[in-house]
Amino acid sequence: MTEAFRIERVDTGHVRVAGVLGFAQASSAFGRVGEVLGGNAGDIAVDVSGLQKIDSATLALLLAWAAQAAQRGRNLRLSAVPADLAALAHLCDAESLLGIA
């Protein structure tokens, strides 16, 4: 069973995203960037281990969030990256934009 997309704040500089985040969810998830970046001024780590579906829309959304963070003078980096997302980011040469080592 698939879960609805959700964003959970772990602490000031750390959020966890989980559930399905594909083409159908990307538009509404983009509007939730404020939940990801929060009110603090520091960098933000996004744990993506709970994502159940990865596609190009997932990558596009994460890149858009990273761009929003950069516009605010912050860095967004992904943690606990699933292999399929890491492969897609590598294919697009986007690892450095998402803080993927």
Steps between C-alpha positions, in 0.01 A plus 500: 500500500628846415496787743405861435793739472593662830766729647608452861720747687762305697669807647598854396726400212365159413183376329388160383286447190308179444228344293436526128659797324458465126345697216157520665637641828782727377294814443341506844828395665677796337269735685605343829859624478438715809447184705837374380702817550325613817582824673863448592789641301727195498547220256238229471539123476218310333474129579346341191518138612122482542414581139309212340506610138786671321475646151621805311233717666646403838843615390360821349319585822807441716706718266236774521510482881881524487472806274255663743742431786789651301294813431469536876874454549468145632615157391266206466654154510338163476570218742414129499460514122342187346704335224248582227503871586880502520516335156259752350691793651824354366350456153406870503832606659303655786668345805689815594184711474331274755797446729520130412850367561 
